[in-house]
Amino acid sequence: MTSDATGVPIKLSAVLSGPYASVAILKAGGSHARALAASPIAVTDRTPGDPVSGIVLPLDLPAGWYNLTFTIRSAGGNLVESATVVQVTLVSP
């Protein structure tokens, strides 16, 4: 937060990429076949609440390990990225 009442613009984004055959391959930076992006969210450091976004998983999405990357980019040029590993499994009806 800043003392500026107008707020600093911030862009929030997320991308799910994969599948990877294993977590080790994912963490080694192996290649992936798909990347699914959430719609970016524009907020400011004065926006109240918790912004929420979603990524629609297609029915033909292969099972496997995926990398979910979060990016926070401020108009001031600051960039923060983080990631987590997600496992997608197939569930029979």
Order of alpha helices (4+ residues) and beta strands (2+ residues): beta-alpha-beta-beta-beta-beta
